[in-house]
Amino acid sequence: MSNRFDSKEVFIERYKQEVSETYGRDFEETFPAERYQVLGKMIRDYVGINWKETKNAIRKSQSKQLYYFSMEFLMGRLLTSNLMNLGIYDLVKEGLQDLGMDLNDMEEMESDAGLGNGGLGRLAACFMDSLASLDLAGHGNCIRYRYGLFKQKIVNNEQVELPDCWLKNGNVWEVWKPHHAMQVPFGGQLDAYMDQNGKFRSNYHPEFVVRAVPYDEPIIGYHTTTTNTLRLWDAEVDEDFVQAGQLNKYLNDVMAITANVYPDDSTEEGKLLRLKQEYFFVCAGIDQIIRSHLRAYPSLDNLGEKVAIQLNDTHPVLVIPELMRVLCDDYDYEWDHAWDIVTKTVAYTNHTVMAEALEKWPQEMMRSLLPRIYMIIEEIDRRFKYEVDHKGMGHVWNNVAILKEGQVHMAHLAIVGSHSVNGVAKLHTEILIHDVMKDFADLYPGHFNNKTNGITHRRWLLYSNPQLTKLLEETIGDSFKTHPEDLEKLMEHVDDPILQQRFMDVKLERKQILADYVKKTLGIDVDVHSIFDCQAKRLHAYKRQLLNIFHVMHLYLKMKEEPSFRIYPRTFFFSAKAAPSYMLAKEIIKLINMVADKINNDPEINQYIKVVFIPNYSVSVAEILLNAADVSEQISTAGKEASGTGNMKYMMNGAITLGTLDGANVEIVERVGYENAEIFGLRVEDIEEVKKENSYNAWHIYHNNYRVRRVIDSLKNGTWSSNPDEFQLIYNDLLLRNDEFYVLADFDAYVYAQRQVEARYQDKTSWARTMLINIAQSGYFSSDRTIREYAKEIWDLHPIPFKK
């Protein structure tokens, strides 16, 4: 560790000096925001020594490095985790206290970096933390979006999207590296010819070129020297490529590339912009990898031995043709040799089995925007067809072709161009192998493997829940901080009545923190002794927030109808963003808020039920919400959720999983036992059976199930809204489109499961024991375990040997 400030006194002196020198006034005269900027810069400089040492150690030992390409990195705020990982949190906190400042106020000034949307981006962030903490050389590659997805506000019960200006006060963690910029070309003409040796050559005349400029953020390991890099690319103008009279259009086109994560792709223009974004960060990232490799080695022959590239979902799959382009066009490799290098280097993680989420691009769009890349994809497809025919599998060609029906199938390209394809939970991987990607699994049996997702216990337990961390330290020691599997030591104590009571006290403290937040931000009073029932994730029909709110509506209607029926008090928390053009999801948000409005203002019922929708779900909201939960709602339609990671965060903080047998829920239940979770609903095989027999009829359930009918009728009869057509999309989706995600099929089972949860909660001893078992078994779901598996089985990555 650097001795930059090895004592509180040194820190205070340097900090005051740095603040007043930066802003040219006495420390006492400076603004809080200015002090925050300087604190961030001092921490970044402090890290600089480790950053340099890490790069030197990798170079000297010629260690293999991983590059994790992901369209999203939801890092969350970094001040706390950086200080804690460096081991200087207390020193800085006390130093600031002596200056009359509160570190918590400083933390509040940091924006959540708007670099993503949901679980995919948060997984990438957890992986970054684990790689550095395990001393593995693993870097991130993404776009520096100037605006996040959007800031969600609820106005008149509806979602309103506001710009998420997360960079308005700059980003103290980043280092701008303009001298590492490179050019990314788009569109234009390609002149292809054979040279005198019969080798393919091409002259490319792009119509649009932009500079990709990197900003690097240090990724700091926990109490270790290793400091990796998250490289974010921004788009800037290239002065040589502005056509006369086109300046404004050119500036707008450049700005658009890194303006926003996931531009709306419901229009042709939006689709084109997304494809531009994908090629932009892939082209820049590959260029950086090639350049840094050639600084260390004489040629690219050993690229596969020294570099691993992991594609997080299909967004970065253009890595495959781009790497082929660089090897063949820029470095004169023959096709077969280049293909061998590419497939050795690249591996692909699949995150979905939903057909509409498996990316496809119109061939015409790809051909006109990326002419050389498209030509390479055609050649990959042609050679792949030859291979399929020669394996005697020609009959499956239509299922596996990369180019078909006018589309480029990105998942197919990813599988063909990788040496490894992994799913992210046991069940998900089985569905890939036996169903969605069955023909590929037959073609490449050794390719497919499972890597169940994980979460970094440092952020989701140690930093966000210090109360529980302290209790665990006092009970089982602190080895779980570096070896999360040691949480299992807690199993020896789960029957201890004193520990059970102390756990319930800790949970109550976390519930109070959430209740205070809700009161402050939304003005709603919640009872901390009620059951805290939470569902927080992206809003999507398959995640079935609708089933959850239907149950709430059912309870309300039943209590209104039967004055003798009352429930144990419960607070239902929802937090979710809906994609701006996803009208059904937005209508579900509206329903949740209108139901909340009605129930929370009904004095007869509101002491039994409160409904709270927390707007603008983010990493920071999750850090307050998840560890206060009693019940973790993981109720997606079986077979639809690849893994889920929220389920792991709730579990680690002592909540019971109320869920379907889907994604990683299956593995959670395997570990804690059915008696320590509440599992309900149709299973994957039940749904397959129903589909095969084509026997599902939503109308039939509506007509024959009074409880379902009462809830659905309430959408139209003025209970929640005076407008009978207010919830027409929901009504149509269930009854006219035959309830694609089996909300009505699982309704009774869900209502029953919720009754079971209520009964369990009232037996405090048994409840505390169940929670402690969940915590004890959660160590397996640490991303450290996941990353060790990737490192060993896919990347062949070993810890960086630092010279002592």
N, C-alpha and C positions, 0 to 999 in steps of 0.2 A: 504493500500500500504506500502511496505517496505520503510524504509528511506535510502536505499542503497546509492542512490545519489539524495537527495531531492533538490539539487541546482546544477547549472551549474558548480560552482567552485569545489564542492565535486566530481562531475563526472570527471572533467578534472584531478584533482589530483589522483583519484583512477585509472583512465584509463592509465595515463602516468606510474604510478607505476606498474600496472598490466602488461603492455606491456614490460617494461624493465625487470621486474622480470621473466616473462615467457621466454624471449629470451636472457637474460643475457647480455644486451647491452643498451646504452642510447636510450631513446625513438626516438630521432632524427635520430639514425642510423638504425632503423628498416624498413622493407619493408612494402608497403601497404597491401600485402596479410597477413602479420603477424598481422598487426593492425586490419584487418578485423576479423581474427580468435579470437582475444582477445575481440573485441567489441561483437561478437556473444556470446562468453562464458559469458561475464558480463551480457548480457541481459538474458541469460538462468538462470544464478544464481539468478538474480533479480526476475525472475518468480518463482524460486524454492520455495519461501515462500508461494505464492498463490497456487502452486501445492500441497504442503503439506497440507495447510489449506483445500483445496477442498477435498482431500482424507479423512482427519479427519472428516470434516462435513458430508460426505457421510456415513462414518462408524458410527458416533454418531447417526445420524438421521435414519440410516438403509434405506436410499433412494434407490429406484429402479434405476438400471443403464441399459443403452442401450449399446450394442456392435454392431457396424456397420461393417459387413464383406464385403469387396469389394476388387476385384483384382486390383483396381486402385485408387489412390488418387493423383490427379494433383494439388498439393498445390500452385504452383507458388512460387515466391521468398517471403520470410517471414520477411525480415528485416523491411521493411516499416510497414507492417500490424501489426507485433508484437509491434513495438515502438508506433504506433498510438493506438492500442488496450490498451496498458499499460498507455497511456496518457503522455508519456515522449519523444515524437518525437521531439518537438521543443527544449526541453532542450538539448538533445543529438546533434541535428543538430547545435545549436549555440555553444555548447561546442567544437565540432569538428572544426567549423569555426575558433574559437579562436586559435586552434592548426594548422591552415592553411590547414585544410582538408575539403573535400566536401562529405557530406553524400551520394550524388548521385553516386559518384565514388565507394563508399563502396557497394551501392546497386548493381552496375554493376558487382561486383566480385562474387555475389551469383549466383550459377547455378539454373535453374529451376529443381526441383527434378524430376528425370525421372521415376516416379511411375505410368505411365499410357499412354493412347493413345488419349482419346477424351472426349466427353461429359459425359460419365459415371463417369470418374475419377474426372472431374471438379465438377460435381454435388456432389460427396462425399466430396470434399473439402469445397464447399459452406455449406453443411450440418454441417460439423465439426465446422465451424465458427459460424453458427447460434445456434447450441446446446450450445456452451460455452457462447455465448453472451446472451442467454435466461436463463442462470443459470441451464441448464439441464445436468445431468450426462450422457454424451454420448461419447463413445470412438471408435476409428477406429482400424481395424485389417487388416493388409495387409502384403505383402512381401517386404523386403528391396532389391529391384533389384539393382544390382551393376551397370548395364547399362540400360539406358532408351530404349525406342522403337528403335530409331535410330536418328542420326542427318542427316537431309536432306540437300543435296547440289544439285544444278542444274548444270550439266556439259553437254555441247552440247545439251542443251534443255531437258535433261532427268534427272529423279530423280536418285541420287546416295546415297546409304545408308552408313553412316559412324558411328562408335560406338559413343554413347552418354555417355561419361565418366563423368557423373554429380558428381561423388564422388571423382574426382581426387584431389580436395583440402579438402576432408573430408566434413562432414556435421555438422556445428556448433550447430545445434539445437538438435542433438540426444544425448541420454544418453545410453551407453552400459550397459546391465544388465546380464552379463554371469551367475550369480548365479540363474537366473530365467530360465535357459535353460532346455529343456526337449527332450526326444527322439521321433523320428517319424520313424516307421517301414514300410517297403515295401516288397512285394513279399513273397516267401518262402512257408512253409507248415503250414496247420492248422489241428491239431488232435482234432476232436470233440468227446465227449462222454457224457453219462448221469451219474451223481453222484448217491449216494445211495438214495437220496431223489427224484430221477427222474428229477433233474434240469439239463439243458443243460450247459455243461462246454467245454472249448476249451483250448488247449495249442498251442500257436502260435510260430513258429520258422521262423522269417523273414530272408530273404537273404541279406537285405540291410537296415542299420539303419543310420540315420543322426541326429545330434543335431540341434535343432531349438533354436537359441539364439536371445532374443529380444533387440531391440533398441527403446527407447521411446522418442517421441517428444512431448513437451507441446503444447496444443492447447489453445490459450489465448482468453478469451472472451473480448468483447468491454467494457472497463471501468467497469469491474466487477472482483470480486475475482476468479470466476470460471475458472479453468484451467484443461481441460480434457487431455486425452492421445491418441496419435496415436501410436500404437505399430506396429513396422515393424520387421518381422522375417527374420533372415539370417540363412543360412545353414552352419554348421561347421562339421568337422570330429568327429566321435565317435571312440576313439582309440581302443575300445574293439571289433569293428566290421570289422576290416580289415582282409580279408582272406590272407593267406600266398601267396606271389608273386603277389598280386592283388593291391598293393598300388597305382600305377599310375591310374589304371582304377577307383579305389574307389575315389581318389581325384577329378578326372574329373567329375565323376557322382555327387559328392557332390556339386562341384562348379556350375555345370549346373543348379541346381534347382533354384538358385537365381541370375543367370547371367543376365537374360534378361526378360523384360515383353513381354508376348505373343510370345513364340518361334514359328517359322514357323510350322504350323500343316499340311502342305501339304504332309509331310512324316509320316510314321508309328512312327519313332523315335521321331519326333517333337510332335506328338499327345501324346505319352507316357509321354514325358517331361511335357507337359501342365497338364496332369492328376496328375502327381507327384506334381507339383506346387500347384494345387488346394487342394490336400489332405494335403500337407505340412502345409499350413498356417491355414487350418481348424483344423487340429489335434492339432497344437500348440495353436491356439486361444481358442479352447474348454478347453484344459488342464488348461490354465491360468484362465478362467472363473470359472471352478470347484474349483480350488485351492483357489482363492480369496473368493469365496462364502463360502467355508468350514472354512475359517478363521473367518468369521463373524457369521455363523449360524451352528447349530448342525447337520443338515442333508440337503440333496438335495430336500427334499419334497417341499420346498417353492421356488424352483428355478424359476418357472414361475411367482411368485409374485414379485421377487426381480431382475430378469434379463429379458431383452428383447433382442432378437437377430434379426437384420434385414439383410436379404440376398439381396445384391445389384446385381440383375441379377442372372443368373444360376451358375456362376463360383463357389460360395461358398456353393452350395446345399448339398455337402457332410457333412455339419454341421448336417443334420438330421440323417443319419445313424451313424455318429460318436458319436453324443450325446446319441443315443440309445445304442451303443456299450459300452460307458463308464458307463451308468446307469445299464445296464443288466450284463455286464461282471465284471466291477470293483466294483460296489456297490450293486450287488445282487437284483436289482429291478425286479419284475415280468414284463412281456411285457406290459400289459395293463396300469399299473401304470406309467411305463417309457414313453410309448407313450403319455399318458395324459400330462406329464411334458413337453415333447418335443414340442407337438403341441401348448401348452399354451405359450411357450417361443419364438417360431420361427415365423417370418413373412417374406413374400417374395415380392420383387418389380420386376415386369416384365418390361423389357425395349424394347421389340421388338415384332412385329407381323410377322416378316419375317421368314418363315419356316427354311431357311438355317442357321439362327442365333440362333435358339432354340437348345441349346446344346444337343448332343447325344454322348454316348461313346460306343464303341464295348463291348458287354458283356464279351467276352473272355479276353479283355485287363483289364477290371475292375476286373474280377475274379482272374487273375494271379497277378496283381499288389496289389490289396487290398482284399485278400480272405475273411476276416471276414466282411468287409464292404459290399462286394457283397452278402454274405450270408444274411445279415440283409436286404438289398434291396429286395432280393427274398421274404423274409418273409413279408415285408411291402406290396409288390405287391400281394402276396397270400391273405393276410387279406383284402386288398383293393378290390380284386375281389369278395370276400365273401360279403363285404359291398354293392358293386354295384349290385350284384345279389339280395340281400335281399331288396334293394330299388326298385326292379322290373325294373332295368335299364340295364339289361344284354346286351341288343341290342347295347349299345354304347361302350361296353368293348374295342373293337378294337381301338376306338378313344382315350381312356383314360389310357390304360395300361401303366405301368411304363416300363415293359420289353416286347419288341416286336420286331420282325424282326431282332433279334440278337443285338439289341441296348438297352442301358439304356437311357430313356428319362428324362433328368434332370428337365425340366420344370414341367413335370407331378409329379415327386417325390417332387418337391418344393411345388406344390399346395396341394398334399395329406398330407404333413408333416407340414403344416403351419396353423395358425388360421386366417391369413389375406393374401390376394393377392391383390396388388394394381397396377393399371396402373399409368402413369405419366402425362396424360392430359385427359381432358374429352372425346375427340374423341377416343383416344387410348383405354381408359377403355371400352368405348362402343363397339369398335371392338373386344376386348378380350371377353366381355360377350356375344355378339350376334353372333360372328363368330369363332375366333381362339380357344377360350376356352369354347365354348357354352355348351358342355356336362358337363364340370366341374362346370360351373355356375348353371346348372340345378341340379347337385348333391349337391352342397354346396352354396345355394343361398346367404347366409349371409356373405360368405367369401370375395366376390369381392368388391373393393371400389376404388375410385379415389383420388390421391394426385397429383395435378398439380405441376410440378417441379418449382423451384425458384432459384434465384441467390443471393449471398450476396451483398447487395447494398453497404456494407462497401468497399469491394475491387473494385467493378465494377462502383462505382460512387464516393464515398468520396475520395478514395486513388488514383484511376487512373485518375480521372478528377477533380482536385482541382479547375480549372477555373469555371466549371459548378456548383460545390458544393458551391463556394463562391456566385455566382449569385443567387442560390436558397436560401441560408441563408439570403441574403439581401432582398429577395422578400417575403419569407414565414416564416422566422425564422429558428431555427435549430432543431426543434422537429423531423423532418424527419430522423435525424441521428439515433435515437433510435426507432422511430415509422415510418417506411417507408411509411405506408398508409397515413401519413400526406402530402406526395407529392401531394395529391389530392387538397390541399389548392391552388395549382398553377392554378387550373381551374378558379379561380376568376380573374386571371391576364392575361389570354391568349390573350385578345384583346388589351392589353396595348402596343401602338406602341413603347414606349421607351424600354420596356422589350423585345419586339420582336427584336429590333435592337441590344440590348445588347446580346441577345442569339446568333444572327448571328455573332457577333464579337467573342464570345467565341468559336463558332463552327469553325470560320476561324483560330483562334489561335491553336485549336486542329489539324486542317487540315495542318497547317504549320509545327507542330511538326512531323506529319507523313511524310510530304513531305521532311523534313530535314533528317529523318531516311532513307527514300528511296534513297535520293541522296547520303547519306554517305555509305550505305551498298550496293546499287546496281548501283549507278552512273546514275540513271534515273532522269531527271527533270520532275516534274509534276506541272500542273497549279492549284494552290489552289482555283482558282475561278471556276474551272470545277466541275461538279457533281462527288462526290466521291461515287462510286457504289461498294459495297464490298460483297464478298462471301468467308467466311473463315470457314472451317470445314473439317472433314475427307473427303478424296476423295472416293466416292462410287457412283456407277451408279444411285442408287435411289435418291441421293441428287442432281443429275442433273447439275453438273458443266458444262456438255456438252451442255445443253440448253442455258446456259449463254454465253459460248464462241461461240456457233452457232449464237446467236444474234449479237455478236461483228463482226463475219465474215460477216453476212448479211449486217450490216451497212457499212463495208468497201467495199464490192463488189458493193453495191448500189451506194456509193459515187464515186467509180471508173467508174461505168457505166453511171451515170447521174451527170455530172459536176454541174448541178443546185441544186442537193440535198445535203444539209449540215445539221449537227445536232448541238445542243448546246454542247459546249465542255464537254467531260466526261472522267473520269479516271476509268477504271475497275480494281479493286484489287482482286486478288485471293491469297489464302494461304491454302495449304492442303498437308497432307502426304497420300501416297497410301501404303497399306500393301505390303511388299516386293514381295510377290508371286502373287499379283493381277494385272495381265498384262494389262487388259483393263483400269484400273484406271491409271496405269503408262503411257499408251498411251495417255490418256486424258491430263495428265500433260504435256506431250511432245507437244501435239497440242496447248495447251494454250501458252506455251513458244515460239513455232514457229510462231504462230499468232502474239504474242507480238513483236517478233523480226522483222517481216515483217512490221507491222503497225508503230511501234515506229521509224523505219528508213525510213518511207515514208514521205518526206517533204510536199507532197500535202495533206496528211490526218492527220499527227501527231499533228496538232494544234487542231484537233477536237476529236481525240481518242488517249488515251494512255492505254496500258495494262501492268499491273505490277503483276508479280508473286513473292510473298514474301516467300523465302524458310524457312524451319524449323519452321512451325507454332507451337506456344507454348503459354502458359499463358502470358509470357512477351510480345510477339508480339501482342497478342490480346489486351493487355492493351493500346497499342499505336494505333492499327488499328480501334477497334470498336467505340471508342468515336470520331473518325474523320469522320465516315461514314455519308453520306447523305441518302444513300439507303441501306437497309438491305435485301439481297437476301436470301429468305427462300422458295426455289422453288422445294422442293422434290415432288415426285409423291404422290398425295393424298392417305392417308391411310398407308403410309410407314414409316414416321418419327414419333416415339412415341410421342415426345414432342418438343425437341429442347430447348436449353437454350441460345444459341447465339442470337436468336430472341429477348429475353428479355433484353440482355445486350445492344444491339443496341437501342432498344426502350427507355431504361432508359437514354441513352445518346443523345436522340433526333435524331433518324433516322426513315424514313418511311419504313414500312414493305412492300416489294414487294414480294408477296407470294401466294402459293396455300392454299386452306382450309385444312391444315394438322397440326397434332400435336397441339402445343399450339398457333399456328397462329390463330386458331379458337377463342380462348379465348382473344387473343390480340385484334382482330377485334370487338369482343363483347363489349370490354371496350372502344375502341377509336371510334368505328363507322366506317362503310365502307368508309365514306368520308375522313377519316384520315389514310387510308391504301390503298394499291393498290393490289386487289385480282384478280386472273385470273385462268383460266384453269379448267380441269375436276375435279369434286368433287368425293368423295368416291362412292356415289350412281351411278354416271355416269359410273365410271370404272366398278362397279359390273354389271351394265346393259350390257356394251360392252362385258365383259367376259362371261356373261350368254348366250348372243347371238352369241358369238364367231365371232364378226363382225369386229374386228380390222385388218386392212391390211396396213402395212407400205408402201408397194410398190405402193398401190393405191394413198397414199398421195404424194409420190415421183413423180409419173407420172402426177398428177393433180395440183400440187402446184409449180409454177415456183420458188418462193423464196426458198422453201425447196430444190428443185432440184439444184438450183444454189449453195447453201451452200454445199450440199453433193457432187456434182460434183467437187467442189473446193478441196475436200480431195484428189482427184485423178489426177487433171489436171495440176499439177505443180504450183498452186498458192502459196502454203505454203511450198512445198517440191519438190525437183526434182525427188524424188523416188515415183512413183505412188502407191506403196504398203505400204508406210510409216504408213498410218492410216487404215490398213486393218481390224484390230480388231474392230475399231469403226464402220466402214462400215458394217462389218458382223453383229455386234450386232444390228444395226438399221434395216438392210434390210433382212438379212438371218435369224436372230433370232426374227424378227418381233417386234423390239423396245419394249422390256418388260416394260420399264418405261415411255412410252408414250411421249417421247421427241418431236416427230414429230407431235403428236396429239395436243400438247399444244403450238406448235411453233407460230402460228399466234396470238393466244391470248396473248402470252408473248410479242411479238413484239409490239402489240397494247398497252399493259400495260406499256411497257417501254416508248412509245410515250407520254402516259398520265403523267408519272412521269416527263418527260422533260418539258411538258407544265406547270405542277404545279410548278416546281422549279423556273420558270421564273417570277412567281408572288410572290415576296419575302414576302409580308405581309401575304398572305394566307399560304405560306410554313412555315414561322416562327410559325404561330398559330398552324398549324398541328403538328409541332415538339414539341411545348410546351404541347399540349394535350397528345401526346404520353408519355412525361416525367411524366406528372401529373397522368396518369393512370397506371404507371409502378410499383407503390408501391405494388400492389397486387402480383406481381411476385417476391417479396422478398422471399428468402428461409426461413426467419423468419416465414412467414405465413405458408409455407409448413411444417416446423418442428413443429409449434404449432398444426397443424392438425394431423400429425403423433403421436405427444405426447399424444394428447387427445383421438384420435379415434383408435389407434393401440397399442401404447406402454404403456399407462397409466403412463406417466412419469410426475413428478411434480418438480418445481424448488427446488434446494438444499437449505434447511433452514440454512443459516450461522448464528451462534450466534453473535449478535451485541456486 
